[in-house]
Amino acid sequence: MLKFLAGLILGIFLSLAATSWAAGVFGSGTLSGWTVSKDGEEVCSDPSVDTGSKEIECD
C-alpha cells in the first residue's frame, strides 16, 4: 500500500510538472474566442500571444 501511495504522489507531481513545462514551451499562438477590452470597450478579438516576451498583440 505504501508503494502505491508513493507512486500516486510521484505520478501527480510529474504530471503537474509536465503540464506547467508544456504551457511555457507551447503557450504562444492565437487565443481563439478571447476579447481584449480596456475601460469596458473592446480593443480586439482573437489576439496573438507571445509567452516568451509576455505580450498580447492585437492586429
mmCIF file of the N, C-alpha and C atoms, coordinates in Angstrom:
data_MODEL
# 
_entry.id   MODEL 
# 
loop_
_atom_site.group_PDB 
_atom_site.id 
_atom_site.type_symbol 
_atom_site.label_atom_id 
_atom_site.label_alt_id 
_atom_site.label_comp_id 
_atom_site.label_asym_id 
_atom_site.label_entity_id 
_atom_site.label_seq_id 
_atom_site.pdbx_PDB_ins_code 
_atom_site.Cartn_x 
_atom_site.Cartn_y 
_atom_site.Cartn_z 
_atom_site.occupancy 
_atom_site.B_iso_or_equiv 
_atom_site.pdbx_formal_charge 
_atom_site.auth_seq_id 
_atom_site.auth_comp_id 
_atom_site.auth_asym_id 
_atom_site.auth_atom_id 
_atom_site.pdbx_PDB_model_num 
ATOM 1   N N  . MET A 1 1  ? 0.820   -1.190 0.000   1.00 0.00 ? 1  MET A N  1 
ATOM 2   C CA . MET A 1 1  ? 0.000   0.000  0.000   1.00 0.00 ? 1  MET A CA 1 
ATOM 3   C C  . MET A 1 1  ? 0.868   1.261  0.000   1.00 0.00 ? 1  MET A C  1 
ATOM 4   N N  . LEU A 1 2  ? 1.980   1.199  0.704   1.00 0.00 ? 2  LEU A N  1 
ATOM 5   C CA . LEU A 1 2  ? 2.878   2.338  0.774   1.00 0.00 ? 2  LEU A CA 1 
ATOM 6   C C  . LEU A 1 2  ? 3.491   2.641  -0.599  1.00 0.00 ? 2  LEU A C  1 
ATOM 7   N N  . LYS A 1 3  ? 3.846   1.594  -1.328  1.00 0.00 ? 3  LYS A N  1 
ATOM 8   C CA . LYS A 1 3  ? 4.401   1.784  -2.673  1.00 0.00 ? 3  LYS A CA 1 
ATOM 9   C C  . LYS A 1 3  ? 3.358   2.393  -3.606  1.00 0.00 ? 3  LYS A C  1 
ATOM 10  N N  . PHE A 1 4  ? 2.119   1.980  -3.467  1.00 0.00 ? 4  PHE A N  1 
ATOM 11  C CA . PHE A 1 4  ? 1.048   2.534  -4.298  1.00 0.00 ? 4  PHE A CA 1 
ATOM 12  C C  . PHE A 1 4  ? 0.892   4.032  -4.036  1.00 0.00 ? 4  PHE A C  1 
ATOM 13  N N  . LEU A 1 5  ? 0.836   4.421  -2.776  1.00 0.00 ? 5  LEU A N  1 
ATOM 14  C CA . LEU A 1 5  ? 0.689   5.840  -2.428  1.00 0.00 ? 5  LEU A CA 1 
ATOM 15  C C  . LEU A 1 5  ? 1.894   6.657  -2.881  1.00 0.00 ? 5  LEU A C  1 
ATOM 16  N N  . ALA A 1 6  ? 3.085   6.101  -2.744  1.00 0.00 ? 6  ALA A N  1 
ATOM 17  C CA . ALA A 1 6  ? 4.285   6.806  -3.207  1.00 0.00 ? 6  ALA A CA 1 
ATOM 18  C C  . ALA A 1 6  ? 4.249   6.979  -4.720  1.00 0.00 ? 6  ALA A C  1 
ATOM 19  N N  . GLY A 1 7  ? 3.819   5.948  -5.437  1.00 0.00 ? 7  GLY A N  1 
ATOM 20  C CA . GLY A 1 7  ? 3.701   6.045  -6.894  1.00 0.00 ? 7  GLY A CA 1 
ATOM 21  C C  . GLY A 1 7  ? 2.636   7.032  -7.316  1.00 0.00 ? 7  GLY A C  1 
ATOM 22  N N  . LEU A 1 8  ? 1.532   7.064  -6.585  1.00 0.00 ? 8  LEU A N  1 
ATOM 23  C CA . LEU A 1 8  ? 0.460   8.011  -6.874  1.00 0.00 ? 8  LEU A CA 1 
ATOM 24  C C  . LEU A 1 8  ? 0.930   9.446  -6.686  1.00 0.00 ? 8  LEU A C  1 
ATOM 25  N N  . ILE A 1 9  ? 1.601   9.721  -5.593  1.00 0.00 ? 9  ILE A N  1 
ATOM 26  C CA . ILE A 1 9  ? 2.122   11.067 -5.330  1.00 0.00 ? 9  ILE A CA 1 
ATOM 27  C C  . ILE A 1 9  ? 3.165   11.457 -6.373  1.00 0.00 ? 9  ILE A C  1 
ATOM 28  N N  . LEU A 1 10 ? 4.050   10.545 -6.711  1.00 0.00 ? 10 LEU A N  1 
ATOM 29  C CA . LEU A 1 10 ? 5.059   10.822 -7.738  1.00 0.00 ? 10 LEU A CA 1 
ATOM 30  C C  . LEU A 1 10 ? 4.406   11.079 -9.093  1.00 0.00 ? 10 LEU A C  1 
ATOM 31  N N  . GLY A 1 11 ? 3.396   10.303 -9.441  1.00 0.00 ? 11 GLY A N  1 
ATOM 32  C CA . GLY A 1 11 ? 2.698   10.491 -10.711 1.00 0.00 ? 11 GLY A CA 1 
ATOM 33  C C  . GLY A 1 11 ? 1.989   11.827 -10.783 1.00 0.00 ? 11 GLY A C  1 
ATOM 34  N N  . ILE A 1 12 ? 1.365   12.227 -9.693  1.00 0.00 ? 12 ILE A N  1 
ATOM 35  C CA . ILE A 1 12 ? 0.698   13.538 -9.670  1.00 0.00 ? 12 ILE A CA 1 
ATOM 36  C C  . ILE A 1 12 ? 1.722   14.651 -9.815  1.00 0.00 ? 12 ILE A C  1 
ATOM 37  N N  . PHE A 1 13 ? 2.827   14.549 -9.103  1.00 0.00 ? 13 PHE A N  1 
ATOM 38  C CA . PHE A 1 13 ? 3.880   15.560 -9.192  1.00 0.00 ? 13 PHE A CA 1 
ATOM 39  C C  . PHE A 1 13 ? 4.439   15.659 -10.613 1.00 0.00 ? 13 PHE A C  1 
ATOM 40  N N  . LEU A 1 14 ? 4.720   14.534 -11.242 1.00 0.00 ? 14 LEU A N  1 
ATOM 41  C CA . LEU A 1 14 ? 5.272   14.542 -12.602 1.00 0.00 ? 14 LEU A CA 1 
ATOM 42  C C  . LEU A 1 14 ? 4.272   15.093 -13.616 1.00 0.00 ? 14 LEU A C  1 
ATOM 43  N N  . SER A 1 15 ? 2.994   14.788 -13.457 1.00 0.00 ? 15 SER A N  1 
ATOM 44  C CA . SER A 1 15 ? 2.002   15.309 -14.395 1.00 0.00 ? 15 SER A CA 1 
ATOM 45  C C  . SER A 1 15 ? 1.844   16.812 -14.249 1.00 0.00 ? 15 SER A C  1 
ATOM 46  N N  . LEU A 1 16 ? 1.894   17.329 -13.038 1.00 0.00 ? 16 LEU A N  1 
ATOM 47  C CA . LEU A 1 16 ? 1.821   18.779 -12.843 1.00 0.00 ? 16 LEU A CA 1 
ATOM 48  C C  . LEU A 1 16 ? 3.065   19.475 -13.415 1.00 0.00 ? 16 LEU A C  1 
ATOM 49  N N  . ALA A 1 17 ? 4.215   18.867 -13.226 1.00 0.00 ? 17 ALA A N  1 
ATOM 50  C CA . ALA A 1 17 ? 5.454   19.445 -13.756 1.00 0.00 ? 17 ALA A CA 1 
ATOM 51  C C  . ALA A 1 17 ? 5.430   19.455 -15.285 1.00 0.00 ? 17 ALA A C  1 
ATOM 52  N N  . ALA A 1 18 ? 4.961   18.376 -15.893 1.00 0.00 ? 18 ALA A N  1 
ATOM 53  C CA . ALA A 1 18 ? 4.909   18.303 -17.356 1.00 0.00 ? 18 ALA A CA 1 
ATOM 54  C C  . ALA A 1 18 ? 3.904   19.303 -17.916 1.00 0.00 ? 18 ALA A C  1 
ATOM 55  N N  . THR A 1 19 ? 2.784   19.494 -17.231 1.00 0.00 ? 19 THR A N  1 
ATOM 56  C CA . THR A 1 19 ? 1.778   20.450 -17.687 1.00 0.00 ? 19 THR A CA 1 
ATOM 57  C C  . THR A 1 19 ? 2.309   21.870 -17.641 1.00 0.00 ? 19 THR A C  1 
ATOM 58  N N  . SER A 1 20 ? 2.969   22.243 -16.567 1.00 0.00 ? 20 SER A N  1 
ATOM 59  C CA . SER A 1 20 ? 3.497   23.602 -16.466 1.00 0.00 ? 20 SER A CA 1 
ATOM 60  C C  . SER A 1 20 ? 4.631   23.826 -17.465 1.00 0.00 ? 20 SER A C  1 
ATOM 61  N N  . TRP A 1 21 ? 5.447   22.817 -17.710 1.00 0.00 ? 21 TRP A N  1 
ATOM 62  C CA . TRP A 1 21 ? 6.517   22.944 -18.707 1.00 0.00 ? 21 TRP A CA 1 
ATOM 63  C C  . TRP A 1 21 ? 5.928   23.123 -20.104 1.00 0.00 ? 21 TRP A C  1 
ATOM 64  N N  . ALA A 1 22 ? 4.918   22.343 -20.438 1.00 0.00 ? 22 ALA A N  1 
ATOM 65  C CA . ALA A 1 22 ? 4.303   22.418 -21.766 1.00 0.00 ? 22 ALA A CA 1 
ATOM 66  C C  . ALA A 1 22 ? 3.618   23.763 -21.980 1.00 0.00 ? 22 ALA A C  1 
ATOM 67  N N  . ALA A 1 23 ? 3.015   24.317 -20.949 1.00 0.00 ? 23 ALA A N  1 
ATOM 68  C CA . ALA A 1 23 ? 2.367   25.625 -21.082 1.00 0.00 ? 23 ALA A CA 1 
ATOM 69  C C  . ALA A 1 23 ? 3.403   26.706 -21.378 1.00 0.00 ? 23 ALA A C  1 
ATOM 70  N N  . GLY A 1 24 ? 4.569   26.606 -20.784 1.00 0.00 ? 24 GLY A N  1 
ATOM 71  C CA . GLY A 1 24 ? 5.622   27.588 -21.046 1.00 0.00 ? 24 GLY A CA 1 
ATOM 72  C C  . GLY A 1 24 ? 6.245   27.437 -22.417 1.00 0.00 ? 24 GLY A C  1 
ATOM 73  N N  . VAL A 1 25 ? 6.389   26.221 -22.895 1.00 0.00 ? 25 VAL A N  1 
ATOM 74  C CA . VAL A 1 25 ? 7.037   25.972 -24.181 1.00 0.00 ? 25 VAL A CA 1 
ATOM 75  C C  . VAL A 1 25 ? 6.077   26.195 -25.343 1.00 0.00 ? 25 VAL A C  1 
ATOM 76  N N  . PHE A 1 26 ? 4.860   25.699 -25.215 1.00 0.00 ? 26 PHE A N  1 
ATOM 77  C CA . PHE A 1 26 ? 3.909   25.738 -26.317 1.00 0.00 ? 26 PHE A CA 1 
ATOM 78  C C  . PHE A 1 26 ? 2.798   26.762 -26.105 1.00 0.00 ? 26 PHE A C  1 
ATOM 79  N N  . GLY A 1 27 ? 3.019   27.755 -25.260 1.00 0.00 ? 27 GLY A N  1 
ATOM 80  C CA . GLY A 1 27 ? 1.962   28.701 -24.907 1.00 0.00 ? 27 GLY A CA 1 
ATOM 81  C C  . GLY A 1 27 ? 1.775   29.850 -25.859 1.00 0.00 ? 27 GLY A C  1 
ATOM 82  N N  . SER A 1 28 ? 2.491   29.929 -26.949 1.00 0.00 ? 28 SER A N  1 
ATOM 83  C CA . SER A 1 28 ? 2.338   31.023 -27.897 1.00 0.00 ? 28 SER A CA 1 
ATOM 84  C C  . SER A 1 28 ? 1.317   30.650 -28.956 1.00 0.00 ? 28 SER A C  1 
ATOM 85  N N  . GLY A 1 29 ? 0.699   31.664 -29.534 1.00 0.00 ? 29 GLY A N  1 
ATOM 86  C CA . GLY A 1 29 ? -0.281  31.412 -30.579 1.00 0.00 ? 29 GLY A CA 1 
ATOM 87  C C  . GLY A 1 29 ? -1.442  32.370 -30.484 1.00 0.00 ? 29 GLY A C  1 
ATOM 88  N N  . THR A 1 30 ? -2.558  31.977 -31.042 1.00 0.00 ? 30 THR A N  1 
ATOM 89  C CA . THR A 1 30 ? -3.749  32.810 -31.060 1.00 0.00 ? 30 THR A CA 1 
ATOM 90  C C  . THR A 1 30 ? -4.728  32.342 -29.996 1.00 0.00 ? 30 THR A C  1 
ATOM 91  N N  . LEU A 1 31 ? -5.296  33.283 -29.272 1.00 0.00 ? 31 LEU A N  1 
ATOM 92  C CA . LEU A 1 31 ? -6.313  32.979 -28.274 1.00 0.00 ? 31 LEU A CA 1 
ATOM 93  C C  . LEU A 1 31 ? -7.680  33.090 -28.940 1.00 0.00 ? 31 LEU A C  1 
ATOM 94  N N  . SER A 1 32 ? -8.124  32.003 -29.535 1.00 0.00 ? 32 SER A N  1 
ATOM 95  C CA . SER A 1 32 ? -9.401  31.998 -30.247 1.00 0.00 ? 32 SER A CA 1 
ATOM 96  C C  . SER A 1 32 ? -10.554 32.154 -29.259 1.00 0.00 ? 32 SER A C  1 
ATOM 97  N N  . GLY A 1 33 ? -11.448 33.076 -29.570 1.00 0.00 ? 33 GLY A N  1 
ATOM 98  C CA . GLY A 1 33 ? -12.620 33.302 -28.734 1.00 0.00 ? 33 GLY A CA 1 
ATOM 99  C C  . GLY A 1 33 ? -12.385 34.284 -27.599 1.00 0.00 ? 33 GLY A C  1 
ATOM 100 N N  . TRP A 1 34 ? -11.183 34.836 -27.481 1.00 0.00 ? 34 TRP A N  1 
ATOM 101 C CA . TRP A 1 34 ? -10.890 35.792 -26.418 1.00 0.00 ? 34 TRP A CA 1 
ATOM 102 C C  . TRP A 1 34 ? -11.101 37.205 -26.937 1.00 0.00 ? 34 TRP A C  1 
ATOM 103 N N  . THR A 1 35 ? -11.445 38.115 -26.051 1.00 0.00 ? 35 THR A N  1 
ATOM 104 C CA . THR A 1 35 ? -11.630 39.525 -26.388 1.00 0.00 ? 35 THR A CA 1 
ATOM 105 C C  . THR A 1 35 ? -10.788 40.361 -25.439 1.00 0.00 ? 35 THR A C  1 
ATOM 106 N N  . VAL A 1 36 ? -10.054 41.326 -25.996 1.00 0.00 ? 36 VAL A N  1 
ATOM 107 C CA . VAL A 1 36 ? -9.268  42.248 -25.191 1.00 0.00 ? 36 VAL A CA 1 
ATOM 108 C C  . VAL A 1 36 ? -10.075 43.530 -25.061 1.00 0.00 ? 36 VAL A C  1 
ATOM 109 N N  . SER A 1 37 ? -10.263 43.986 -23.825 1.00 0.00 ? 37 SER A N  1 
ATOM 110 C CA . SER A 1 37 ? -11.022 45.213 -23.608 1.00 0.00 ? 37 SER A CA 1 
ATOM 111 C C  . SER A 1 37 ? -10.266 46.128 -22.666 1.00 0.00 ? 37 SER A C  1 
ATOM 112 N N  . LYS A 1 38 ? -10.501 47.431 -22.836 1.00 0.00 ? 38 LYS A N  1 
ATOM 113 C CA . LYS A 1 38 ? -9.892  48.439 -21.984 1.00 0.00 ? 38 LYS A CA 1 
ATOM 114 C C  . LYS A 1 38 ? -10.974 49.441 -21.616 1.00 0.00 ? 38 LYS A C  1 
ATOM 115 N N  . ASP A 1 39 ? -11.146 49.656 -20.341 1.00 0.00 ? 39 ASP A N  1 
ATOM 116 C CA . ASP A 1 39 ? -12.183 50.553 -19.823 1.00 0.00 ? 39 ASP A CA 1 
ATOM 117 C C  . ASP A 1 39 ? -13.564 50.165 -20.331 1.00 0.00 ? 39 ASP A C  1 
ATOM 118 N N  . GLY A 1 40 ? -13.823 48.877 -20.465 1.00 0.00 ? 40 GLY A N  1 
ATOM 119 C CA . GLY A 1 40 ? -15.127 48.384 -20.882 1.00 0.00 ? 40 GLY A CA 1 
ATOM 120 C C  . GLY A 1 40 ? -15.365 48.391 -22.378 1.00 0.00 ? 40 GLY A C  1 
ATOM 121 N N  . GLU A 1 41 ? -14.415 48.872 -23.162 1.00 0.00 ? 41 GLU A N  1 
ATOM 122 C CA . GLU A 1 41 ? -14.559 48.917 -24.624 1.00 0.00 ? 41 GLU A CA 1 
ATOM 123 C C  . GLU A 1 41 ? -13.684 47.848 -25.256 1.00 0.00 ? 41 GLU A C  1 
ATOM 124 N N  . GLU A 1 42 ? -14.212 47.173 -26.259 1.00 0.00 ? 42 GLU A N  1 
ATOM 125 C CA . GLU A 1 42 ? -13.466 46.108 -26.927 1.00 0.00 ? 42 GLU A CA 1 
ATOM 126 C C  . GLU A 1 42 ? -12.356 46.697 -27.791 1.00 0.00 ? 42 GLU A C  1 
ATOM 127 N N  . VAL A 1 43 ? -11.134 46.206 -27.559 1.00 0.00 ? 43 VAL A N  1 
ATOM 128 C CA . VAL A 1 43 ? -9.977  46.645 -28.335 1.00 0.00 ? 43 VAL A CA 1 
ATOM 129 C C  . VAL A 1 43 ? -9.791  45.738 -29.541 1.00 0.00 ? 43 VAL A C  1 
ATOM 130 N N  . CYS A 1 44 ? -9.810  44.429 -29.308 1.00 0.00 ? 44 CYS A N  1 
ATOM 131 C CA . CYS A 1 44 ? -9.698  43.459 -30.391 1.00 0.00 ? 44 CYS A CA 1 
ATOM 132 C C  . CYS A 1 44 ? -10.185 42.106 -29.915 1.00 0.00 ? 44 CYS A C  1 
ATOM 133 N N  . SER A 1 45 ? -10.353 41.206 -30.852 1.00 0.00 ? 45 SER A N  1 
ATOM 134 C CA . SER A 1 45 ? -10.725 39.838 -30.506 1.00 0.00 ? 45 SER A CA 1 
ATOM 135 C C  . SER A 1 45 ? -9.729  38.886 -31.155 1.00 0.00 ? 45 SER A C  1 
ATOM 136 N N  . ASP A 1 46 ? -9.588  37.705 -30.594 1.00 0.00 ? 46 ASP A N  1 
ATOM 137 C CA . ASP A 1 46 ? -8.645  36.682 -31.041 1.00 0.00 ? 46 ASP A CA 1 
ATOM 138 C C  . ASP A 1 46 ? -7.214  37.225 -31.139 1.00 0.00 ? 46 ASP A C  1 
ATOM 139 N N  . PRO A 1 47 ? -6.659  37.730 -30.014 1.00 0.00 ? 47 PRO A N  1 
ATOM 140 C CA . PRO A 1 47 ? -5.303  38.294 -30.050 1.00 0.00 ? 47 PRO A CA 1 
ATOM 141 C C  . PRO A 1 47 ? -4.233  37.216 -30.166 1.00 0.00 ? 47 PRO A C  1 
ATOM 142 N N  . SER A 1 48 ? -3.055  37.628 -30.591 1.00 0.00 ? 48 SER A N  1 
ATOM 143 C CA . SER A 1 48 ? -1.881  36.741 -30.635 1.00 0.00 ? 48 SER A CA 1 
ATOM 144 C C  . SER A 1 48 ? -1.128  36.895 -29.327 1.00 0.00 ? 48 SER A C  1 
ATOM 145 N N  . VAL A 1 49 ? -0.549  35.782 -28.839 1.00 0.00 ? 49 VAL A N  1 
ATOM 146 C CA . VAL A 1 49 ? 0.167   35.802 -27.573 1.00 0.00 ? 49 VAL A CA 1 
ATOM 147 C C  . VAL A 1 49 ? 1.568   35.270 -27.778 1.00 0.00 ? 49 VAL A C  1 
ATOM 148 N N  . ASP A 1 50 ? 2.538   35.969 -27.204 1.00 0.00 ? 50 ASP A N  1 
ATOM 149 C CA . ASP A 1 50 ? 3.924   35.509 -27.188 1.00 0.00 ? 50 ASP A CA 1 
ATOM 150 C C  . ASP A 1 50 ? 4.340   35.376 -25.725 1.00 0.00 ? 50 ASP A C  1 
ATOM 151 N N  . THR A 1 51 ? 4.412   34.143 -25.242 1.00 0.00 ? 51 THR A N  1 
ATOM 152 C CA . THR A 1 51 ? 4.735   33.921 -23.830 1.00 0.00 ? 51 THR A CA 1 
ATOM 153 C C  . THR A 1 51 ? 6.188   34.221 -23.522 1.00 0.00 ? 51 THR A C  1 
ATOM 154 N N  . GLY A 1 52 ? 7.055   34.151 -24.520 1.00 0.00 ? 52 GLY A N  1 
ATOM 155 C CA . GLY A 1 52 ? 8.463   34.442 -24.283 1.00 0.00 ? 52 GLY A CA 1 
ATOM 156 C C  . GLY A 1 52 ? 8.680   35.881 -23.864 1.00 0.00 ? 52 GLY A C  1 
ATOM 157 N N  . SER A 1 53 ? 8.013   36.809 -24.518 1.00 0.00 ? 53 SER A N  1 
ATOM 158 C CA . SER A 1 53 ? 8.125   38.222 -24.176 1.00 0.00 ? 53 SER A CA 1 
ATOM 159 C C  . SER A 1 53 ? 6.954   38.697 -23.329 1.00 0.00 ? 53 SER A C  1 
ATOM 160 N N  . LYS A 1 54 ? 6.021   37.793 -23.014 1.00 0.00 ? 54 LYS A N  1 
ATOM 161 C CA . LYS A 1 54 ? 4.842   38.076 -22.196 1.00 0.00 ? 54 LYS A CA 1 
ATOM 162 C C  . LYS A 1 54 ? 4.044   39.241 -22.765 1.00 0.00 ? 54 LYS A C  1 
ATOM 163 N N  . GLU A 1 55 ? 3.693   39.129 -24.056 1.00 0.00 ? 55 GLU A N  1 
ATOM 164 C CA . GLU A 1 55 ? 2.949   40.175 -24.752 1.00 0.00 ? 55 GLU A CA 1 
ATOM 165 C C  . GLU A 1 55 ? 1.687   39.610 -25.387 1.00 0.00 ? 55 GLU A C  1 
ATOM 166 N N  . ILE A 1 56 ? 0.647   40.427 -25.395 1.00 0.00 ? 56 ILE A N  1 
ATOM 167 C CA . ILE A 1 56 ? -0.563  40.145 -26.148 1.00 0.00 ? 56 ILE A CA 1 
ATOM 168 C C  . ILE A 1 56 ? -0.617  41.162 -27.261 1.00 0.00 ? 56 ILE A C  1 
ATOM 169 N N  . GLU A 1 57 ? -0.698  40.688 -28.499 1.00 0.00 ? 57 GLU A N  1 
ATOM 170 C CA . GLU A 1 57 ? -0.669  41.584 -29.657 1.00 0.00 ? 57 GLU A CA 1 
ATOM 171 C C  . GLU A 1 57 ? -2.032  41.587 -30.354 1.00 0.00 ? 57 GLU A C  1 
ATOM 172 N N  . CYS A 1 58 ? -2.576  42.778 -30.531 1.00 0.00 ? 58 CYS A N  1 
ATOM 173 C CA . CYS A 1 58 ? -3.833  42.946 -31.254 1.00 0.00 ? 58 CYS A CA 1 
ATOM 174 C C  . CYS A 1 58 ? -3.515  43.450 -32.660 1.00 0.00 ? 58 CYS A C  1 
ATOM 175 N N  . ASP A 1 59 ? -4.087  42.801 -33.662 1.00 0.00 ? 59 ASP A N  1 
ATOM 176 C CA . ASP A 1 59 ? -3.849  43.226 -35.043 1.00 0.00 ? 59 ASP A CA 1 
ATOM 177 C C  . ASP A 1 59 ? -4.984  44.111 -35.520 1.00 0.00 ? 59 ASP A C  1 
# 
